[in-house]
Amino acid sequence: MADLPVAWKKITRGLPRGRRYADDRISTLEELEQSTARISELVGAIKTYSYMHKAHIQNVDVHEGNESTLTILHHKIKNGIEIIREYDPLLDQITVYGSELNQVWTNLIDNADDAMNGRGKIWIRTKQDL
């Protein structure tokens, strides 16, 4: 919030003075900053997710695909459900139909969320098969 003083002057211009108003304006600016960060995160996830629809067979980072799917489904996954990630750091990219693989992740996570009635854990595990 480096530009807060400039934004503060614009917001407070012509408004009544007082601590309550100041607290409300700071809270609003913080909410705006959080919302902007969330929108940027969603746009990035959608770019990653949709990029895989451009090519038929391609090399795909499974972890990146899972994370994009989780970001997109974040609004739907209920608060009582915990996502546990156990990613193999040595997992190489795989050559697959990227769009279809993303659809698999979406369906699996979405169906698990629906079946859990807002409680439980979803484990997402990857492992390099030697």
Secondary structure in CASP SS format (residue, H / E / C, confidence):
PFRMAT SS
TARGET T0000
AUTHOR 0000-0000-0000
METHOD secondary structure of the structure
MODEL  1
M C 1.00
A C 1.00
D C 1.00
L H 1.00
P H 1.00
V H 1.00
A H 1.00
W H 1.00
K H 1.00
K H 1.00
I H 1.00
T H 1.00
R C 1.00
G C 1.00
L C 1.00
P C 1.00
R C 1.00
G C 1.00
R H 1.00
R H 1.00
Y H 1.00
A H 1.00
D H 1.00
D H 1.00
R H 1.00
I H 1.00
S H 1.00
T H 1.00
L H 1.00
E H 1.00
E H 1.00
L H 1.00
E H 1.00
Q H 1.00
S H 1.00
T H 1.00
A H 1.00
R H 1.00
I H 1.00
S H 1.00
E H 1.00
L H 1.00
V H 1.00
G H 1.00
A H 1.00
I H 1.00
K H 1.00
T H 1.00
Y H 1.00
S H 1.00
Y H 1.00
M C 1.00
H C 1.00
K C 1.00
A C 1.00
H C 1.00
I E 1.00
Q E 1.00
N E 1.00
V E 1.00
D C 1.00
V H 1.00
H H 1.00
E H 1.00
G H 1.00
N H 1.00
E H 1.00
S H 1.00
T H 1.00
L H 1.00
T H 1.00
I H 1.00
L H 1.00
H C 1.00
H C 1.00
K C 1.00
I C 1.00
K C 1.00
N C 1.00
G C 1.00
I E 1.00
E E 1.00
I E 1.00
I E 1.00
R E 1.00
E E 1.00
Y C 1.00
D C 1.00
P C 1.00
L C 1.00
L C 1.00
D C 1.00
Q C 1.00
I E 1.00
T E 1.00
V E 1.00
Y E 1.00
G H 1.00
S H 1.00
E H 1.00
L H 1.00
N H 1.00
Q H 1.00
V H 1.00
W H 1.00
T H 1.00
N H 1.00
L H 1.00
I H 1.00
D H 1.00
N H 1.00
A H 1.00
D H 1.00
D H 1.00
A H 1.00
M C 1.00
N C 1.00
G C 1.00
R C 1.00
G E 1.00
K E 1.00
I E 1.00
W E 1.00
I E 1.00
R E 1.00
T C 1.00
K C 1.00
Q C 1.00
D C 1.00
L C 1.00
END
